[in-house]
Amino acid sequence: MTIVLKKGQKLEEVLPPNISAKGSKKLNAKKYVGMVKSAEDPLEIQRRIRNEWE
C-alpha cells in the first residue's frame, strides 16, 4: 500500500480506521528459549538444511 502525505497532513487522517499508525507489539523471544527438543545436533540440522540448496 502506498500513501502520499501532503505537507502538514497527519498519517492518522489518511489511514483507514482499521489500520493503526503505531507499530505492533514486539515478540518476546526469550520465553521460547529451550522449548524445542531434538535428539539430533542443531548444527547438523542446519548443515543438512543448507545443503538442500546445492
C-alpha positions as CSV (number, residue, x, y, z in Angstrom):
1,M,0.0,0.0,0.0
2,T,1.3,3.4,-0.9
3,I,0.2,6.5,1.0
4,V,1.0,10.1,-0.2
5,L,1.0,12.7,2.5
6,K,0.8,16.4,1.7
7,K,2.7,18.9,3.8
8,G,1.1,19.3,7.2
9,Q,-1.2,16.2,6.8
10,K,-1.1,13.7,9.6
11,L,-0.8,10.0,9.0
12,E,-3.8,9.2,11.2
13,E,-6.0,11.3,8.9
14,V,-5.1,9.3,5.8
15,L,-5.2,5.7,7.2
16,P,-8.4,3.8,7.3
17,P,-9.7,3.3,10.9
18,N,-8.9,-0.4,11.0
19,I,-5.1,0.3,10.3
20,S,-3.2,1.9,13.1
21,A,-0.1,4.1,12.6
22,K,1.5,2.6,15.7
23,G,3.8,-0.4,15.5
24,S,2.7,-3.8,16.5
25,K,3.7,-5.5,19.8
26,K,7.2,-6.9,19.8
27,L,7.8,-10.6,20.2
28,N,9.5,-11.6,23.4
29,A,11.7,-14.4,22.0
30,K,13.3,-15.2,25.4
31,K,10.2,-17.0,26.6
32,Y,10.7,-19.6,23.8
33,V,14.4,-20.4,24.6
34,G,14.9,-24.1,25.1
35,M,11.4,-25.0,24.0
36,V,12.3,-27.1,21.0
37,K,13.7,-30.5,22.0
38,S,15.7,-32.5,19.4
39,A,17.7,-35.7,19.6
40,E,19.9,-34.5,16.7
41,D,22.7,-32.0,16.9
42,P,21.3,-28.5,15.9
43,L,24.4,-27.8,13.9
44,E,23.9,-30.9,11.9
45,I,20.3,-30.0,11.2
46,Q,21.4,-26.6,10.0
47,R,24.1,-28.1,7.7
48,R,21.6,-30.6,6.2
49,I,19.0,-27.9,5.5
50,R,21.6,-25.6,3.9
51,N,22.9,-28.4,1.7
52,E,19.5,-28.9,0.2
53,W,20.1,-25.8,-2.0
54,E,23.2,-27.2,-3.6
